């Protein structure tokens, strides 16, 4: 299959199974984020809650798009994915998979709400940094730092935003609700007694939204992981979306070339002038591939990775020139180039894609994982963040914060930590009730330590594993 030797095919199959295992672990690691509130408010029985959450996670992956997935793929520079030695690609895949799974399982075992997003991104960065210092790396870059900066800001600010927004929502509920309603929503659930039907409906709705948006964000990370595997090991078959006729690219390339030709190169910095020259060079190379006879409206296997590289370089260099603000173009030209350099739009639709079978496979893995292993972290979220029992208002506020934050982030193509957003939302709701003294210092300290350590530990672990696997292979 894919023209691979038997041993390489087996490594590919094992890598894809490991990616599914990561997403399965992600499911049972993060289930608590959605179901803790409905369980601790007696809105749903635990078994029903996790089954419903699993189904909604499945739908979230399947219908959530691929913007976040492509953010994961583009975290590594294209140069690292075109290594001619397929065993080096296997080493990359194994290193980031094993480090992510090891950290996820470890934090789950100790009941710590650690972030699968931080874990995966840290693993990818570790591999990229290790590649930077490899003797055969002539490019000098192992990480797409522009994309890494976007992801860092998203992961850093989302918990702070969740904490603050939960406090604001709790304040508004206290001010806007009548006294009889306040007494109901701010009361603690009675043991084994479900809440009033309208509160139950709100909590089940917020659980549904968190589950769906968790799938649309965290599930996409699994899709991106599988695409990294496929592009790294069998680039000829997955470097480009072969369902799109490459001839359609000619018109777009012609307009891009005409538009960038209107840029006054003398107004650009020296580095931007080199990028402008690169754009013209890559357009010529792409047109050369497209102008040759194409069988079944597809580029030949041997040039697809080169075509992907050219498309990404055109996109990246165009974006850099526009962001630097020295391009002498009118508003219409800038808007067109911005669209062309955007993720999964314009010429990027040829590179930013995922086959339906990949999305379905990850959907099932995350959905099934969601249905098991939830109890450890549910206990942490429901009982150990605050000193008081979770009230209806706190549960709804925290999940509303999580659902809205994750939904907006998925739309923008930015990965966030569902775990940290919801945990910080619950912490914010506890502070809004009785101040900082209402938090359990030990649990908060452990969560913060896990938050701080995840990136450096997974980077060190994956980088070390990458060097080890390169030595073996």
FILUM-333719 format. One line per 3 residues: their letters; for each residue x, y, z of C-alpha. Coordinates in Angstrom, 3 decimals, decimal comma. Example, Ala and Ser with C-alpha at 12.3 -4.5 7.8 and 13.67 -1.06 7.14 Angstrom:
AS = 12,300/-4,500/7,800 ~ 13,670/-1,060/7,140
end
This chain:
XXX = 0,000/0,000/0,000 ~ 1,260/3,505/-0,978 ~ 4,222/1,697/-2,566
XXX = 5,911/1,263/0,811 ~ 8,168/-1,531/1,898 ~ 6,591/-3,864/4,439
XXX = 8,539/-2,556/7,424 ~ 7,727/1,080/6,591 ~ 4,058/0,253/6,094
XXX = 3,955/-1,462/9,483 ~ 5,577/1,579/11,088 ~ 3,006/3,806/9,387
XXX = 0,134/1,626/10,640 ~ 1,583/1,614/14,152 ~ 1,995/5,409/14,062
XXX = -1,629/5,945/13,051 ~ -2,795/3,549/15,784 ~ -0,650/5,475/18,281
XXX = -2,255/8,745/17,131 ~ -5,678/7,177/17,732 ~ -4,432/6,081/21,171
XXX = -3,377/9,672/21,914 ~ -6,835/10,919/20,970 ~ -8,453/8,140/23,013
XXX = -6,351/9,158/26,032 ~ -7,226/12,776/25,310 ~ -10,896/11,757/25,459
XXX = -10,862/10,137/28,869 ~ -8,378/12,717/30,175 ~ -10,619/15,641/29,209
XXX = -14,081/14,118/29,713 ~ -14,255/15,703/33,153 ~ -14,199/19,163/31,595
XXX = -17,661/18,645/30,185 ~ -19,347/16,261/32,615 ~ -18,094/17,368/36,049
XXX = -20,751/20,035/36,473 ~ -23,726/17,941/35,351 ~ -22,580/15,066/37,578
XXX = -21,955/17,183/40,673 ~ -25,258/19,029/40,279 ~ -27,133/15,717/39,773
XXX = -28,342/16,936/36,382 ~ -27,301/13,686/34,678 ~ -26,249/10,268/35,910
XXX = -22,504/9,698/35,338 ~ -22,921/6,945/32,728 ~ -25,459/8,953/30,739
XXX = -23,325/12,103/31,002 ~ -20,162/10,504/29,627 ~ -22,029/8,733/26,817
XXX = -23,720/11,969/25,778 ~ -20,430/13,858/26,031 ~ -18,720/11,195/23,911
XXX = -21,358/11,518/21,197 ~ -21,074/15,327/21,181 ~ -17,272/15,104/21,023
XXX = -17,639/12,828/18,003 ~ -19,889/15,392/16,296 ~ -17,518/18,219/17,210
XXX = -14,567/16,573/15,456 ~ -16,610/15,592/12,435 ~ -18,231/18,982/11,833
XXX = -15,668/21,299/13,425 ~ -13,515/21,986/10,364 ~ -9,732/21,666/10,154
XXX = -8,393/25,148/10,976 ~ -6,842/24,050/14,286 ~ -5,517/20,853/12,680
XXX = -3,613/22,880/10,086 ~ -2,206/25,092/12,833 ~ -0,678/21,946/14,328
XXX = 0,679/20,764/10,952 ~ 2,178/24,161/10,128 ~ 3,957/24,378/13,484
XXX = 6,827/22,454/11,896 ~ 8,524/24,058/8,884 ~ 8,007/22,305/5,582
XXX = 11,757/21,607/5,380 ~ 11,473/19,130/8,220 ~ 8,679/17,219/6,505
XXX = 10,556/16,672/3,257 ~ 13,410/14,685/4,752 ~ 14,339/12,163/2,103
XXX = 15,015/9,469/4,729 ~ 11,599/8,071/5,664 ~ 13,039/6,602/8,864
XXX = 13,794/10,125/10,050 ~ 10,127/10,948/9,588 ~ 9,217/7,831/11,562
XXX = 11,551/8,973/14,353 ~ 9,780/12,346/14,418 ~ 6,354/10,715/14,623
XXX = 7,308/8,241/17,342 ~ 8,987/10,911/19,469 ~ 6,071/13,311/19,565
XXX = 3,488/10,537/19,976 ~ 5,229/8,747/22,831 ~ 6,050/11,923/24,758
XXX = 2,466/13,194/24,467 ~ 0,933/9,884/25,553 ~ 3,374/9,448/28,465
XXX = 2,617/12,904/29,891 ~ -1,138/12,591/29,387 ~ -1,270/9,223/31,131
XXX = 0,953/10,434/33,972 ~ -1,134/13,510/34,758 ~ -4,366/11,508/34,428
XXX = -3,063/8,902/36,896 ~ -2,414/11,606/39,485 ~ -5,760/13,268/38,761
XXX = -4,230/16,506/37,472 ~ -6,249/18,492/34,892 ~ -3,284/18,961/32,583
XXX = -3,635/20,224/29,021 ~ -3,542/17,857/26,052 ~ -3,022/20,941/23,870
XXX = 0,117/21,967/25,763 ~ 1,252/18,344/25,683 ~ 0,970/17,913/21,923
XXX = 2,368/21,331/21,060 ~ 5,267/20,856/23,500 ~ 6,036/17,498/21,908
XXX = 6,057/18,997/18,413 ~ 8,257/21,913/19,503 ~ 10,687/19,512/21,184
XXX = 11,094/17,532/17,979 ~ 11,516/20,738/15,983 ~ 14,181/22,093/18,313
XXX = 16,054/18,791/18,278 ~ 15,977/18,872/14,466 ~ 17,463/22,392/14,562
XXX = 20,705/20,994/15,972 ~ 20,943/18,006/13,632 ~ 24,091/18,150/11,437
XXX = 22,115/17,620/8,220 ~ 19,763/20,533/8,917 ~ 20,935/23,159/6,458
XXX = 17,946/25,497/6,907 ~ 18,735/26,372/10,523 ~ 15,047/26,314/11,460
XXX = 13,201/23,456/13,124 ~ 10,137/25,377/14,292 ~ 7,777/27,794/12,556
XXX = 8,161/30,444/15,260 ~ 5,507/32,741/13,801 ~ 2,891/30,022/14,193
XXX = 4,358/28,994/17,564 ~ 3,941/32,559/18,854 ~ 0,253/32,545/17,878
XXX = -0,296/29,251/19,673 ~ 1,602/30,371/22,784 ~ -0,526/33,502/23,097
XXX = -3,716/31,479/22,686 ~ -2,705/28,922/25,326 ~ -1,447/31,589/27,733
XXX = -4,355/34,017/27,600 ~ -7,305/31,592/27,450 ~ -7,139/30,481/31,143
XXX = -6,784/34,107/32,289 ~ -9,748/35,051/30,123 ~ -11,763/32,099/31,488
XXX = -11,025/33,069/35,100 ~ -12,012/36,709/34,585 ~ -15,114/35,983/32,508
XXX = -16,464/33,531/35,098 ~ -16,185/36,224/37,785 ~ -18,032/38,681/35,528
XXX = -20,853/36,211/34,786 ~ -21,273/35,394/38,482 ~ -21,427/39,130/39,274
XXX = -24,067/39,712/36,587 ~ -26,171/36,804/37,837 ~ -26,157/38,250/41,346
XXX = -27,111/41,699/40,113 ~ -29,688/40,819/37,453 ~ -31,600/37,871/38,920
XXX = -34,436/38,396/41,348 ~ -33,944/37,261/44,941 ~ -36,048/34,049/44,598
XXX = -34,079/33,031/41,484 ~ -30,747/33,860/43,144 ~ -31,606/31,639/46,068
XXX = -32,203/28,753/43,676 ~ -29,247/29,115/41,296 ~ -26,712/29,904/44,027
XXX = -27,771/27,012/46,217 ~ -25,799/23,779/46,535 ~ -27,383/20,662/44,993
XXX = -29,160/18,355/47,394 ~ -27,714/14,877/47,621 ~ -29,064/12,523/44,910
XXX = -31,770/15,049/44,001 ~ -31,855/16,568/40,493 ~ -32,228/20,351/40,142
XXX = -35,375/22,087/38,828 ~ -36,036/21,199/35,206 ~ -35,033/24,623/33,838
XXX = -31,672/24,554/35,653 ~ -31,134/21,004/34,508 ~ -31,834/22,052/30,901
XXX = -29,279/24,896/31,158 ~ -26,592/22,637/32,623 ~ -27,161/19,878/30,078
XXX = -27,011/22,490/27,301 ~ -23,701/23,890/28,557 ~ -22,342/20,337/28,909
XXX = -23,382/19,676/25,308 ~ -21,691/22,850/24,069 ~ -18,433/22,175/25,934
XXX = -18,368/18,609/24,586 ~ -19,032/19,696/21,004 ~ -16,490/22,519/21,056
XXX = -13,950/20,288/22,831 ~ -14,272/17,919/19,884 ~ -14,001/20,783/17,387
XXX = -10,762/21,994/19,006 ~ -9,014/19,094/20,745 ~ -10,218/16,603/18,150
XXX = -8,693/18,707/15,398 ~ -5,333/18,353/17,110 ~ -5,606/14,607/16,557
XXX = -6,468/15,231/12,906 ~ -3,394/17,462/12,613 ~ -1,278/14,785/14,265
XXX = -2,387/12,139/11,763 ~ -1,731/14,524/8,868 ~ 1,794/15,125/10,217
XXX = 2,285/11,358/10,168 ~ 0,927/10,941/6,633 ~ 2,817/13,914/5,186
XXX = 6,027/12,834/6,919 ~ 5,955/9,153/5,924 ~ 3,998/9,111/2,626
XXX = 4,290/12,698/1,347 ~ 3,646/11,800/-2,280 ~ 0,099/10,723/-1,444
XXX = -0,858/13,327/1,170 ~ 1,224/16,458/0,523 ~ -1,620/17,914/-1,575
XXX = -5,375/17,569/-1,735 ~ -5,602/15,454/-4,871 ~ -9,363/16,028/-5,165
XXX = -8,632/19,571/-6,417 ~ -7,506/19,980/-10,020 ~ -4,071/21,697/-9,951
XXX = -4,870/23,453/-13,245 ~ -7,281/25,637/-11,246 ~ -4,190/27,006/-9,536
XXX = -2,865/28,764/-12,647 ~ -5,321/31,663/-12,542 ~ -4,603/32,315/-8,862
XXX = -0,857/32,112/-9,368 ~ -1,068/34,548/-12,281 ~ -2,983/37,096/-10,210
XXX = -0,659/36,679/-7,227 ~ 2,336/37,312/-9,491 ~ 0,686/40,384/-11,034
XXX = -0,196/41,734/-7,590 ~ 3,214/41,256/-5,969 ~ 4,834/42,731/-9,092
XXX = 3,179/46,034/-8,145 ~ 5,124/46,135/-4,881 ~ 7,974/48,648/-4,958
XXX = 10,879/46,458/-3,879 ~ 12,959/49,528/-3,015 ~ 10,550/50,250/-0,143
XXX = 11,149/46,792/1,347 ~ 13,817/45,636/3,751 ~ 16,605/43,419/2,442
XXX = 15,006/40,272/3,906 ~ 11,615/41,144/2,403 ~ 13,203/41,694/-1,015
XXX = 14,572/38,157/-0,803 ~ 11,088/36,907/0,089 ~ 9,627/38,779/-2,889
XXX = 12,192/37,125/-5,183 ~ 11,329/33,757/-3,638 ~ 7,622/34,267/-4,392
XXX = 8,339/34,831/-8,092 ~ 10,710/31,839/-8,161 ~ 8,202/29,471/-6,567
XXX = 5,400/30,619/-8,876 ~ 7,595/29,814/-11,881 ~ 8,376/26,375/-10,406
XXX = 4,692/25,618/-9,791 ~ 3,668/26,695/-13,277 ~ 6,373/24,435/-14,656
XXX = 4,808/21,436/-12,880 ~ 1,250/22,342/-13,892 ~ 2,063/22,988/-17,568
XXX = 3,254/19,410/-18,054 ~ 0,695/16,738/-19,100 ~ -1,241/15,623/-16,005
XXX = -2,666/12,139/-15,598 ~ -6,174/12,154/-14,060 ~ -5,798/15,883/-13,283
XXX = -3,161/15,169/-10,620 ~ 0,447/16,199/-10,263 ~ 2,967/13,337/-10,527
XXX = 3,829/11,675/-7,220 ~ 7,444/12,781/-7,342 ~ 6,671/16,530/-7,521
XXX = 3,810/16,819/-5,021 ~ 5,992/17,546/-1,997 ~ 7,911/20,165/-3,974
XXX = 4,589/21,715/-5,004 ~ 3,466/21,781/-1,368 ~ 6,703/23,454/-0,372
XXX = 6,267/26,103/-3,086 ~ 2,665/26,841/-2,061 ~ 3,586/27,206/1,608
XXX = 6,580/29,427/0,828 ~ 4,450/31,700/-1,365 ~ 1,842/31,920/1,372
XXX = 4,330/32,448/4,210 ~ 6,461/35,023/2,382 ~ 3,423/36,977/1,196
XXX = 2,065/37,111/4,738 ~ 5,415/38,275/6,131 ~ 5,712/41,098/3,593
XXX = 2,149/42,250/4,308 ~ 2,623/42,055/8,085 ~ 5,770/44,183/7,915
XXX = 3,640/46,966/6,432 ~ 6,030/48,162/3,711 ~ 4,147/46,772/0,700
XXX = 3,090/49,624/-1,625 ~ -0,312/48,203/-2,587 ~ -3,867/49,456/-2,573
XXX = -6,479/48,080/-0,167 ~ -7,945/45,665/-2,728 ~ -4,556/44,124/-3,563
XXX = -3,659/43,742/0,111 ~ -7,000/42,067/0,843 ~ -6,483/39,628/-2,035
XXX = -2,974/38,665/-0,934 ~ -4,135/38,339/2,661 ~ -6,855/35,945/1,537
XXX = -4,373/33,922/-0,505 ~ -1,948/33,667/2,415 ~ -4,652/32,658/4,893
XXX = -5,016/29,125/6,192 ~ -7,236/26,780/4,094 ~ -8,238/29,588/1,687
XXX = -6,942/30,573/-1,729 ~ -3,914/28,528/-2,761 ~ -3,696/27,083/0,761
XXX = -6,773/24,949/0,090 ~ -4,458/22,639/-1,886 ~ -2,322/21,989/1,215
XXX = -4,685/22,545/4,153 ~ -7,000/19,558/4,120 ~ -7,692/16,225/5,783
XXX = -9,297/13,143/4,194 ~ -12,725/12,184/5,516 ~ -11,418/8,852/6,808
XXX = -8,891/10,648/9,031 ~ -11,582/12,879/10,533 ~ -13,891/9,892/11,101
XXX = -11,122/7,836/12,710 ~ -10,203/10,622/15,142 ~ -13,890/11,324/15,847
XXX = -14,416/7,719/16,909 ~ -11,206/7,637/18,974 ~ -12,080/10,796/20,894
XXX = -15,731/9,829/21,300 ~ -14,906/6,369/22,653 ~ -12,174/7,714/24,924
XXX = -14,615/10,214/26,380 ~ -16,763/7,369/27,687 ~ -14,103/5,885/29,981
XXX = -11,622/6,973/32,623 ~ -13,452/10,149/33,618 ~ -13,714/9,732/37,371
XXX = -10,221/10,769/38,565 ~ -10,282/14,253/37,097 ~ -14,016/14,764/37,686
XXX = -13,282/14,463/41,404 ~ -10,520/17,077/41,138 ~ -12,724/19,534/39,244
XXX = -15,868/18,909/41,263 ~ -14,416/18,710/44,778 ~ -10,830/19,923/45,008
XXX = -10,633/23,308/43,257 ~ -12,979/25,122/45,639 ~ -13,754/24,563/49,307
XXX = -17,511/24,626/48,774 ~ -19,681/22,240/46,787 ~ -20,236/23,310/43,194
XXX = -23,453/25,357/42,933 ~ -25,728/25,491/39,896 ~ -24,573/29,029/39,055
XXX = -20,905/28,083/39,310 ~ -21,306/25,018/37,123 ~ -23,259/26,863/34,423
XXX = -20,924/29,894/34,481 ~ -17,765/27,800/34,172 ~ -19,118/25,732/31,298
XXX = -20,548/28,758/29,487 ~ -17,112/30,373/29,705 ~ -15,426/27,201/28,435
XXX = -17,870/26,678/25,548 ~ -17,671/30,281/24,313 ~ -13,872/30,497/24,615
XXX = -13,264/27,199/22,836 ~ -15,862/27,936/20,152 ~ -14,318/31,302/19,264
XXX = -10,807/29,809/19,311 ~ -11,844/26,978/16,976 ~ -13,366/29,528/14,577
XXX = -10,087/31,470/14,587 ~ -8,073/28,273/14,106 ~ -6,306/28,574/17,479
XXX = -5,839/25,643/19,863 ~ -6,798/26,217/23,487 ~ -6,731/24,021/26,551
XXX = -10,252/22,925/27,432 ~ -8,887/21,714/30,755 ~ -7,333/25,018/31,729
XXX = -10,225/27,150/30,495 ~ -12,802/25,160/32,466 ~ -10,612/24,778/35,567
XXX = -9,894/28,501/35,590 ~ -13,613/29,167/35,047 ~ -14,504/27,083/38,104
XXX = -11,755/28,805/40,105 ~ -13,143/32,184/39,011 ~ -16,665/31,201/40,062
XXX = -15,362/30,103/43,482 ~ -13,521/33,401/43,938 ~ -16,654/35,291/42,880
XXX = -18,619/33,516/45,616 ~ -16,391/33,866/48,674 ~ -13,086/35,344/47,579
XXX = -9,649/33,809/47,084 ~ -9,909/31,987/50,413 ~ -12,578/29,798/48,788
XXX = -9,909/28,067/46,667 ~ -8,052/24,955/47,789 ~ -4,454/26,125/47,624
XXX = -2,964/22,634/47,255 ~ -5,037/21,731/44,195 ~ -4,511/25,110/42,530
XXX = -0,773/24,804/43,142 ~ -0,686/21,336/41,547 ~ -2,688/22,497/38,535
XXX = -0,432/25,518/38,035 ~ 2,690/23,364/38,404 ~ 1,331/20,929/35,786
XXX = 0,488/23,914/33,560 ~ 3,993/25,375/33,896 ~ 5,841/22,061/33,526
XXX = 3,892/20,583/30,603 ~ 5,618/22,504/27,825 ~ 9,250/22,200/29,015
XXX = 8,891/18,563/30,114 ~ 7,241/17,407/26,875 ~ 9,721/19,430/24,805
XXX = 12,653/17,817/26,619 ~ 11,079/14,360/26,452 ~ 10,171/14,511/22,757
XXX = 13,518/16,065/21,786 ~ 15,394/13,334/23,639 ~ 13,212/10,600/22,129
XXX = 13,694/12,094/18,651 ~ 17,478/11,967/19,000 ~ 17,212/8,415/20,362
XXX = 14,965/7,187/17,527 ~ 17,178/8,874/14,925 ~ 20,097/6,934/16,409
XX = 18,145/3,669/16,243 ~ 16,789/4,197/12,733
end
